[in-house]
Amino acid sequence: MRYWAAAKAAAGTAEEPYAAATLAEALDAARTAHAAHPEFARVLRRSSFLVDGAPVGTRDHTDVPLAQGGTVEVLPPFAGG
């Protein structure tokens, strides 16, 4: 999982591995791992996600499968364009 901007700051790292079959499972694991930092959960709620370069959009995170060795990008909203 790769974190960008505010997500990176809230997680305290740029990336970390995950073991999950769906995006929902990966995000739950990340929330648990960073439970001591409530700002992390707030950032995730506002973020967009890419899975292996493809936008997740409004799809239910339980319906987004993750491939072994794949990449989840966490993109918080940022100003500018």
C-alpha positions in Angstrom: 0.0 0.0 0.0 1.4 3.4 -1.0 0.4 6.5 0.8 0.5 10.0 -0.7 0.4 13.5 0.8 -1.7 13.6 4.0 -2.1 9.8 4.0 1.7 9.5 4.1 2.0 12.0 7.0 -0.8 10.3 9.0 0.6 6.8 8.4 4.2 7.9 9.2 5.4 5.9 6.2 5.3 6.1 2.4 4.3 2.5 1.9 3.8 -0.8 3.7 2.8 -4.4 2.8 -0.6 -5.8 3.2 -2.1 -9.3 3.1 -5.7 -9.1 1.9 -8.1 -10.4 -0.7 -10.1 -7.2 -1.1 -9.6 -3.5 -0.8 -11.9 -3.5 2.2 -9.7 -6.1 4.0 -6.5 -4.1 3.2 -8.0 -0.8 4.5 -9.3 -2.6 7.7 -5.8 -4.0 8.3 -4.3 -0.5 7.8 -6.8 1.1 10.1 -5.9 -1.5 12.8 -2.2 -1.0 12.3 -2.5 2.7 12.7 -5.2 2.7 15.4 -3.1 4.9 17.7 -3.3 7.7 15.1 -6.9 8.8 14.7 -6.0 11.2 11.9 -5.1 8.2 9.7 -8.7 6.9 9.7 -10.0 10.4 8.9 -7.7 10.6 5.9 -8.7 7.2 4.6 -12.4 8.2 4.7 -11.7 11.2 2.4 -9.2 9.4 0.1 -9.5 7.9 -3.4 -7.9 4.7 -4.3 -6.1 3.1 -7.2 -5.6 -0.6 -7.4 -2.8 -1.6 -9.8 -3.2 1.8 -11.5 -7.0 1.5 -12.0 -9.3 4.0 -10.1 -11.7 2.3 -7.6 -14.2 5.2 -7.9 -17.5 4.5 -6.1 -17.3 0.7 -6.1 -17.9 -1.1 -2.8 -14.5 -1.8 -1.4 -15.6 -5.4 -0.6 -16.0 -5.9 -4.3 -12.5 -4.8 -5.3 -10.2 -7.8 -5.5 -6.5 -7.5 -4.8 -3.9 -9.5 -6.7 -0.9 -10.9 -4.9 2.0 -8.5 -5.3 -0.4 -5.7 -6.4 -0.4 -2.1 -5.4 -3.0 0.0 -3.6 -2.4 3.8 -3.9 -4.1 6.0 -1.2 -4.7 9.4 -2.6 -6.1 12.0 -0.2 -7.8 15.1 -1.7 -5.2 17.7 -2.4 -5.5 21.3 -3.5 -4.4 22.5 -6.9 -4.9 20.5 -10.0 
